[in-house]
Amino acid sequence: MAAPSGGVNCEEFAEFQLMAAHVSRDRVIKNCIAQTSAVVKSLREEREKNLDDLTLLKQLRKEQTKLKWMQSELNVEEVVNDRSWKVFNERCRIHFKPPKNE
């Protein structure tokens, strides 16, 4: 896979911009979810040891909310990806048929 040339055609756009962008955003969001999940797990364990600590409870709720937002962002990313491919197929279907792995 080489970098796209000066004039981008439909195939280069699909390979280098659309696919790569989606994979990159998906990976970043999943990485954030994994890190936040680890923090939530750690806070839950601490919370079980110290049930009276309200600051800990507040921090746990905050992290759980952040985790839910990140999970919903993954769903939004899926919708954006589907719509992007729909528009791409409408504009480039005559010139290029992308592989069925997206």
C-alpha positions as CSV (number, residue, x, y, z in Angstrom):
1,M,0.0,0.0,0.0
2,A,1.5,3.2,-1.1
3,A,0.4,6.7,-0.2
4,P,-2.2,8.3,-2.4
5,S,-1.0,10.3,-5.4
6,G,-1.7,14.0,-6.0
7,G,-5.1,13.3,-7.8
8,V,-7.1,11.1,-5.5
9,N,-9.3,8.6,-7.2
10,C,-12.1,6.6,-5.7
11,E,-10.0,3.6,-4.9
12,E,-7.3,5.6,-3.2
13,F,-9.9,7.6,-1.2
14,A,-11.5,4.4,0.0
15,E,-8.2,2.8,1.0
16,F,-6.3,5.7,2.5
17,Q,-8.9,8.0,3.8
18,L,-12.2,6.3,4.5
19,M,-10.9,2.9,5.7
20,A,-7.9,4.3,7.5
21,A,-9.8,7.0,9.3
22,H,-12.5,4.7,10.5
23,V,-10.0,2.1,11.7
24,S,-7.9,4.8,13.5
25,R,-10.9,6.3,15.3
26,D,-12.3,2.9,16.2
27,R,-9.0,1.9,17.7
28,V,-8.6,5.1,19.7
29,I,-12.2,4.9,21.1
30,K,-11.7,1.2,22.1
31,N,-8.4,2.1,23.7
32,C,-10.1,4.8,25.8
33,I,-12.9,2.4,26.7
34,A,-10.3,-0.2,27.9
35,Q,-8.4,2.3,30.0
36,T,-11.6,3.7,31.6
37,S,-12.9,0.2,32.2
38,A,-9.7,-0.6,34.1
39,V,-10.1,2.6,36.2
40,V,-13.8,1.7,37.0
41,K,-12.7,-1.8,38.0
42,S,-10.1,-0.5,40.3
43,L,-12.4,2.1,41.9
44,R,-15.1,-0.7,42.4
45,E,-12.6,-2.8,44.2
46,E,-11.6,0.2,46.4
47,R,-15.2,1.0,47.0
48,E,-15.9,-2.6,48.2
49,K,-13.2,-2.2,50.8
50,N,-14.3,1.2,52.0
51,L,-18.1,1.6,51.7
52,D,-18.3,4.8,53.7
53,D,-16.0,6.9,51.4
54,L,-18.3,9.3,49.6
55,T,-15.4,10.9,47.6
56,L,-14.6,7.5,46.2
57,L,-18.2,6.9,45.3
58,K,-18.4,10.2,43.5
59,Q,-15.2,9.4,41.6
60,L,-16.6,6.0,40.7
61,R,-19.8,7.5,39.3
62,K,-17.8,10.0,37.3
63,E,-15.7,7.3,35.7
64,Q,-18.8,5.2,35.0
65,T,-20.4,8.1,33.3
66,K,-17.3,8.7,31.2
67,L,-17.3,5.0,30.3
68,K,-20.9,5.1,29.1
69,W,-20.2,8.2,27.0
70,M,-17.3,6.5,25.4
71,Q,-19.4,3.4,24.6
72,S,-22.0,5.6,23.1
73,E,-19.3,7.3,21.0
74,L,-18.4,3.9,19.6
75,N,-22.1,3.5,18.5
76,V,-22.0,7.0,17.0
77,E,-18.8,6.1,15.1
78,E,-20.5,3.0,13.7
79,V,-23.4,5.2,12.4
80,V,-20.9,7.7,10.9
81,N,-19.0,4.9,9.2
82,D,-22.2,3.4,7.7
83,R,-23.3,6.8,6.4
84,S,-19.8,7.5,5.0
85,W,-19.8,4.3,3.1
86,K,-23.3,4.9,1.8
87,V,-22.3,8.3,0.4
88,F,-19.1,6.9,-1.0
89,N,-21.0,4.1,-2.7
90,E,-23.5,6.6,-4.2
91,R,-20.7,8.8,-5.6
92,C,-18.1,6.2,-6.6
93,R,-20.1,3.0,-7.4
94,I,-19.4,3.5,-11.2
95,H,-15.6,3.8,-10.7
96,F,-14.8,1.5,-7.8
97,K,-16.4,-1.2,-5.8
98,P,-14.7,-1.4,-2.3
99,P,-14.0,-4.8,-0.7
100,K,-16.7,-6.1,1.7
101,N,-14.6,-5.9,4.9
102,E,-15.8,-2.6,6.2
